[in-house]
Amino acid sequence: MWQLRAYFAKWITLAVCILGLAGVSTAQPTGGTCPVGGYAIPACPVDSDGVIQDQAISRLSGSVASARYPITVGVCNGVVTLRGMVQTSGKRDLANLFAWSVRGVIDVQNELTVDPKTADDIILVGEVRKAFNKSAIDSKQIQVETSDGVVQIAGIVTTEVDREMASLVAASVPGVTAVYNNITVRGPSGSPF
């Protein structure tokens, strides 16, 4: 009977932590080894929440988290909660992967959101690419970057007409506020005109 109470107490404490009703959690006993990423196996020890939090913060710093996109890492009984905003959905997924890679983690609650401005820019890159594909321009060697609706195109085309057309095509896409054309003109032999 006491084992059943201990089992329910553990999961009630975990639920309280996840819902944010508890402040500081107690660490489970350590000893032995636990596979990287941890598992929700009672025999598998979990590092203290403080150690897990420090390691998760260390892994996220610089690669996912930055001064512009800070991430808050909370840990309660081995459950990591990530909050904040990231630049792309790829970075959101990477943060999840990094959190899971910390020894002793039994679950990751990824509440990170993607910055809507960068999400719009990614969509805009796709729309400019579509417009290039529908045009007569050979756009295989044209790179497209966007930031807040400003499009920067760079690369190589074979004629000055294609260079100018690239600006017009990019500017015609809804949502584009300005176009910076850094395209180089090179003839078919590779020499500049």
C-alpha positions in Angstrom: 0.0 0.0 0.0 2.8 2.4 0.8 4.3 1.8 -2.6 1.1 2.8 -4.3 1.0 6.1 -2.2 4.6 6.8 -3.1 3.8 6.2 -6.8 0.8 8.6 -6.7 2.7 11.2 -4.7 5.5 11.2 -7.3 3.1 11.8 -10.2 1.0 14.4 -8.3 4.2 16.3 -7.5 5.1 16.1 -11.2 1.7 17.4 -12.2 1.9 20.2 -9.8 5.3 21.3 -11.2 4.1 21.1 -14.8 1.1 23.2 -14.0 3.4 25.7 -12.3 1.8 25.4 -8.8 5.0 24.6 -7.1 8.2 26.7 -6.7 11.2 24.5 -6.1 11.2 20.8 -6.6 13.4 18.2 -4.8 15.9 16.2 -6.7 15.5 12.5 -7.0 18.3 10.3 -5.6 21.3 9.8 -7.9 23.5 6.8 -8.4 24.2 4.4 -11.3 24.0 5.6 -14.8 21.2 6.8 -16.9 21.1 6.8 -20.7 21.5 10.1 -22.5 18.2 11.8 -22.7 16.8 10.0 -19.7 13.7 7.9 -19.5 10.7 7.8 -17.3 11.9 4.6 -15.6 11.7 4.7 -11.8 15.0 2.7 -11.5 16.8 5.3 -13.7 18.1 8.1 -11.5 17.6 11.7 -12.4 20.2 14.5 -11.9 19.1 17.4 -9.7 16.8 19.9 -11.4 19.5 22.6 -11.0 22.1 20.5 -12.8 19.6 19.7 -15.6 18.7 23.4 -15.9 22.3 24.5 -16.1 23.2 22.0 -18.8 20.1 22.8 -20.8 20.9 26.6 -20.7 24.5 25.9 -21.6 23.4 23.8 -24.7 20.9 26.4 -25.8 23.1 29.5 -25.4 24.4 30.8 -28.7 23.0 28.1 -30.9 19.3 28.7 -30.2 19.0 31.4 -27.5 20.4 34.8 -28.0 20.1 38.4 -26.6 17.3 39.0 -29.2 15.7 35.7 -28.6 16.1 34.7 -24.9 14.8 31.3 -23.7 13.6 30.6 -20.2 14.3 27.1 -19.0 12.4 25.7 -16.1 12.9 22.2 -14.6 10.7 20.3 -12.2 11.4 16.7 -11.4 13.3 16.1 -14.6 10.7 17.8 -16.8 12.1 20.7 -18.8 9.9 23.5 -19.9 11.1 25.9 -22.6 9.5 29.3 -23.0 10.2 32.2 -25.2 10.5 33.1 -28.8 12.9 31.7 -31.5 13.8 33.0 -34.9 12.6 29.9 -36.9 10.8 26.6 -36.5 14.1 24.9 -37.1 15.5 26.5 -34.0 12.4 25.5 -32.1 13.0 21.9 -33.0 16.7 22.2 -32.3 16.0 23.6 -28.8 13.8 20.5 -28.2 16.6 18.2 -29.3 19.2 20.0 -27.1 16.9 19.8 -24.1 16.3 16.1 -24.6 20.0 15.5 -24.9 20.6 16.5 -21.3 21.2 13.5 -18.9 18.3 13.0 -16.6 15.6 14.7 -18.6 12.3 12.6 -18.6 10.2 15.0 -20.6 10.4 18.3 -22.5 7.5 20.7 -22.7 8.4 22.9 -25.7 6.3 26.1 -25.4 8.6 28.2 -27.7 6.9 30.3 -30.4 8.4 31.3 -33.7 8.9 35.0 -34.3 6.0 36.0 -36.7 8.3 38.5 -38.6 10.8 35.8 -39.5 8.0 33.4 -40.4 6.6 36.0 -42.8 10.1 36.5 -44.3 10.4 32.8 -44.9 7.1 32.8 -46.7 8.2 35.8 -48.7 11.4 34.1 -49.9 9.2 31.3 -51.2 6.9 33.7 -53.0 9.8 35.5 -54.6 11.3 32.1 -55.7 7.9 31.2 -57.2 7.8 34.5 -59.1 11.3 33.8 -60.5 10.3 30.3 -61.6 7.3 31.7 -63.5 9.5 34.3 -65.2 11.9 33.9 -68.2 14.9 34.6 -65.9 17.4 31.8 -65.4 17.3 32.1 -61.6 19.2 28.9 -60.7 22.2 31.0 -59.4 20.1 33.7 -57.7 19.9 33.7 -53.9 17.1 35.4 -52.1 17.1 36.8 -48.5 14.5 38.8 -46.7 14.2 40.8 -43.6 11.0 42.7 -42.6 9.8 42.7 -46.2 13.1 44.0 -47.7 14.4 41.5 -50.3 18.1 41.2 -51.1 18.9 39.2 -54.3 22.5 38.1 -55.2 24.1 35.7 -57.6 24.9 35.5 -61.3 22.9 36.0 -64.5 24.0 36.0 -68.1 22.6 39.4 -69.3 21.9 42.8 -67.9 18.3 42.4 -68.9 18.0 39.4 -66.6 19.6 41.4 -63.8 17.0 44.2 -64.2 14.1 41.8 -64.7 15.1 40.1 -61.4 14.5 43.4 -59.5 11.2 43.9 -61.2 10.0 40.4 -60.6 11.0 40.5 -56.9 9.4 43.9 -56.4 6.1 42.6 -57.9 5.6 40.1 -55.1 3.0 41.3 -52.6 4.6 42.1 -49.2 8.0 43.2 -50.7 8.7 46.7 -49.5 12.2 47.1 -51.2 14.6 45.2 -53.3 18.4 45.4 -53.2 20.0 43.9 -56.3 23.5 42.6 -55.8 23.4 40.3 -58.9 26.5 40.1 -61.1 26.3 39.8 -64.9 28.5 37.2 -66.5 28.4 36.0 -70.0 28.0 32.3 -70.9 31.8 31.9 -70.8 31.9 33.2 -67.2 33.6 36.5 -68.0 32.0 39.7 -66.9 30.6 41.9 -69.7 
